[in-house]
Amino acid sequence: MPNHVHLLIETQDTRLSKILQGVNQRYTMYYNRRYKTVGHLFQGRYKAIICDRDRYLLTLLQYIHHNPLRAKIAENLNQHPWSSYRSYLSQTDTLGLINTDQVLRIFSEDKSRSRKHYKALMNDGAAVKKEDIYSTIDQRLLGDEQFVEEVVERYGGDIKKGRRKKEYTLPQIIQALERQYSVSLEEMQSWGKGKGTLTARRLFSIIAKEYGYTGREIATYLQKDPASVTGYLRRGEDVRKEVDIVINALRKD
């Protein structure tokens, strides 16, 4: 892209930071030599997101290939000179930088057939949106909660195990709550102050908040004053067990 680059990399023994340090240094040297400039070329540190390959590999490729179209610097996927798109459809990767086989085998062992399916998927008009890719956990992990737990267990516990922003809709959270506690949305929106209804409102507010909904969004959905929702959100640890029950129900759907 004109001011940044997207790389989809699967690392093995070499750390990603070491790989990108080498890329940065060598390209900066090349750029400064060619254009007779000096100093740093890239601003700030790179941003890395660890992704669930099995679930997001094709989604990420589609997002990257469509970037030039979204930026209006290309009219079709074939047009952008710095895209890897054409390498998946032919043998144009003369430098051997792109492992196309791993991706194409997802569709078929037959190269011709797999390229046809790949082209159809990548040209799908329903391109992936930016918020689908950057809706991460702790700004570093793209995957479901099981994937996050596996990463934390393997690499250490320094990841904030938050929920992926708006991974579930408010109606989905309500449905999981209804199944566990037999309290309907109508009851939660009513003026009723029974113990079960108040607990359901509180659980809904806490869970929705953990999945990135604002207090105002929660209040609007419950048809309550935002101050009431603030009250529901206090002392969340008191009902942690009940919250986890509903979240587990959500994940099973």
N, C-alpha and C positions, 0 to 999 in steps of 0.2 A: 504494500500500500504506500501512498506518498510519504507518510510520516511514521509508519510502524510496520511490523511484520508479524504474521501468525505462523507458529511452527507447531505441528503435531508430532511429538517425539515419544517413542517408547525407549526408556533407558534400560541398560543392563548393569554392567559393573561400574561404569563411569558415572559420576554424579552429574546431575543436570547443570548445576552451577559451574562445573568445570567445562562442560560442553559449550555453554553459552558465553563463558569468559573467552574461550578460544574464538568463537564466531565473532564476538564483539571486537576483540583486538585485531583479528585479521582483516575484517571488513573495514574497520576504521583506518587501518594502515593503507589499505587499497584506496579508499575514498579520498583520504588526505593527499596521497601521492598523485592520484588522477586529477583532482580538482585544485591542487596546490593550496590546501588549507591545513590548519594545525588544530590540535586540541581534541576534546571529546566530541563524539558524534551523536551518541544516544543520551537522552536525558533520563536520569533516574534508573533505578534497578528494574529488571524485567519482572513481569507479573506471571506467576506460574499457578496453574490449577491442576490438581491431580484428579483424573477422570476415571470413571468406571468404564474400562474398554469395552466390555461385552455389551453394555447398555447404551453407550454414547459415541462409539467410534464413528459410525456412519453419520450421526447427527452433527458431530464436530466437523467432519469433512464437508458436509453440505453447507454448514455455516461459513466455513473458511472460503469455499468456492464461490459463495454468493456475495462475499464482502465487496468485490469490485462493482457488482451490480447495485448493491445498496448505496455505495458511494458515488454512483453514476459516472464511473471512469471506464466502464465497459458496458456494452449493450447485450452481450451474451457470454456464457461461460468460456467459450473458446477464445475470446478476444484478448483477455488480459495476459500479457507476456510473462508475468511472474507467478502465474497460478500453476499448481501441479495437476490441474484437472486433465489436461491433454495427456499427461503421462499415464493415467489410468486407462486411456482409450487406445494407446499406441505405444511404440517403443521409442519415445522421444527423450527419455531420461538418460542422456549419454553420460552424465556424471555419476550415475548410480546412487543418487541421494534419496530416492523414494522407493520404499518397499511396497510395490503395488500388489504383489501376490497374496499377502496376508489379507488384504481387503477384498480382492476379487474372488478369493475362494469362499467368501461368505455366500456368494450368489451361486457359484457353480465351479466345478473343476475344469469345465470347458472354457477356455479363455474368451473365445468369441461370444459365447452366450453370457458369461459373467460381465463382460464389458457392455453389452447391450443393456443388461439389467442395471448396471451401475449408472450408465448415462441416463436412463429413464428416471432413476431415483434422484440423481443430482439435478436434473432439469425439472423436477416437480415444482409446480408453481407455489405450493405451500412451503415456502422457504422457512428455515428455522429463524426465530426471532432472537435478538440479542439478550433479552431478559431470560430466555430459556437456557442460555449458556452461562450467564453470569449470576443465575440464581443458585448460589453456592452456600455451603456450610462453612462458616468461619472464613469466608472469602478464599478458600483454598481447595475445597473438595466438591466435586460434582458427581453425585451418586445418591443412592438411597441410604437410609440409616444403617442398614446392615453393612454396606460398603464402608461407611465411615467408621463403624466399630472395628472392622477388619484392619483398616489403615492405622487406627489408633493403637490397636493391639500389636501390630507389626512394627510400627515406627516410633511408638512412644505416646504418652498421654498429654502432649502439649497442644492438642487440637481442642478448640472449644466446641463441644458436641451439641451445637444448636440445631434447630430444625431448618430444613431448606425452605426458603421464603415462599410462602403461599403454595407449598407442594400439594396441599389439599384445599378445596374450596370450603367456604363456611357451611354450605348445605351438607357437604360430606362429613364435616365434623359434627354437625347436628345429628345426622343419621347414625353415626357411631355412638353418640351419646344416648340417643333414643333406645338403641338396641341394648345398651348396658344398664340403663337406669329407668327406662319406660317413662320418660318425660318428653313430651312433644315440644316442637317449636312454639306452637300456640300457647302452651302453658308457660314457657319461658318469656314470651312476649306479653303475657297477661300481667295483671296487678297482683296476682297471687303471691303470698309470702310464706307458703308452706315450706317445711324444711327441705323436702325433696326438690322443689322448684328452685329454691335459693341455691342449693348445692349444684344443681345442673347449670344454672347461670354462671356460677363461679367457675366450674370446671370448663365450660365452654369458653369463657373469657380468658382463662389461663392458657388453654390449648391454642386458641386462635392467636393469642399474643406470641406464643412460642413459635408459631409458624409465620410470623412477620406481619400480622394484621395490626393496624393502629387501634388505639382505644376508641377513636371516633368511628371507625369502620365497625367495630364490635358493637358499640352502642347503637348505631343506626340499624344494624341487623336485628338486635334484640329489642329495638324500639324503646330504649332506656336513655336516661341522661348520662353523659360521659362520666359525671362524678360517681354514679352508681357503679359503672364498670371499674373505675379506679378502686372503689371499695372491694369489688370482687377479686381484684388482682393482688390484694394484700395477703401476706402470709401464705404464699403459694405452696411452700413446703409442707404445710399442714395437710394438704390433700394430694401429696406427690404420688402415693400409691394409686389413688383413684384416677389421677391424670394419666399415669402410665398404662392403666387398664384400657382407657379409651384410645390412647395412641396406638397400642398394640392391636386393637380392633381395627383402627384405620389402616394399619400396615397390612392387615390380612385381606382387605377388600381387593 
